[in-house]
Amino acid sequence: MIKITKKTANGRKFFLLALLSPLLVTGVWALPLLDAGDGSKLFLKSAVGLRFDDNIFLATDDTPKSKDLIFEVTPGLDFTFGRNAKYKGSFVLAESFTRYADNADLNTRLWDSSYSSNYEDGKLKFNLAAGFHELNQNSVDIRGLTRRDQTNSNLDGELLISEKTAAAAGFFFERIDYKRVGYSSADILTLPLGFYYRWTSKLDLSLGYRHRDTRVNLGADSQDNYFNVGARGDFTPKLTGYFNVGYNRRSISRGTAETQLGLEADIVYELTAKTNLTLVASNDFATSASGAQQRNLTLNSFLSAKISEMLNVSGGLAYRGIDNITRYDDYYEGTLDVTCVLRTSLKIVGSYVYRKNSSESRRAEFTNDVISLSVRFRY
């Protein structure tokens, strides 16, 4: 149970003041800070949040858990351009200030920046994105709020060759730089290729190949080659998305090659005019944060419903089966989000997240509950 200390009380006063400020400011500002008149606009955005985490370090079930009340304020800028043009995009800058009520040594100030854009003229379309993110989060592979920097740059495009055929290619680079001993920084380069054939007016058949090169500081480097076939488009009037299956082979710098059935799928089913069910699946190789080889089977389901013009509700269930060579983990995650849209520039979001990891190693097992409330505004 969290003790009400002077630090906690001061933290709550800080949160209440931060919570009220966007409500007051949004009532004054209804337009962007800058409107260039050519589809370019500059917005001020921010999120003010409070969350309770009952296991902030993802401690195992056999050890004491640390609980805390966490305050977070994330001011930022959002510049958008080309709203009605062939080439459009946005550039977002933000900095999050996180304060822990009872664990002040965990307080952080993290920077986040991202650029994304896309072009489409009917024959050619491409996406360009880049970002730099400072992170201090846990995951099933990462315990103890481990600091890391993540950099990414992506370019992918598709060219219409004829009325029935198209070709696609991409370049994706990601660097993860851990700031803690025992974790392996990594450089990951991914090069996908695809060929599409128009089978019907709404459905394409696909033939694809993906090469991925992973270089790590700890453990072994690896190269993946994934040959696949699939389809994309409208499978039925209410079922849309894509899937592919194929042969996936990983070559390891220190070890023998491994193979498995590869799978990628992202399918959306329209239950009603205002309710969608999304199903995402993947079966792929991976490299853990400690540099170990993995096989990952992930199955995600996500339900979103628009209750009214003001109220949206969504929830999801996710499973990840992790083959760590030396052990097997079953990771489960459930989420529930309720969003109240007070106006286009102001939202209130309440969330609940449940995490559980079951493992053949007791030291890897944990459970975690997180409840959060945030106010998000943009003007």
Secondary structure, DSSP 8 states (H G I E B T S, - for coil): -----HHHHHHHHHHHHHHHHHHHHHTT--S-SEE-SSS-EEEEEEEEEEEEES-TT---TTS----EEEEEEEEEEEEEE-TTSSEEEEEEEEEEEEEESS-GGG-EEEEEEEEEEEEE-SSEEEEEEEEEEEEEE--SS--S-EEEEEEEEEEEEEEE-SSSEEEEEEEEEEEEEE-STT---EEEEEEEEEEEEEEETTEEEEEEEEEEEEEESSS--EEEEEEEEEEEEEEETTEEEEEEEEEEEEEETTS--EEEEEEEEEEEEEEETTEEEEEEEEEEEEE-TTS-EEEEEEEEEEEEEE-SSSEEEEEEEEEEEEE-SS-EEEEEEEEEEEEEEEETTEEEEEEEEEEEEEESSGGG-EEEEEEEEEEEEE-
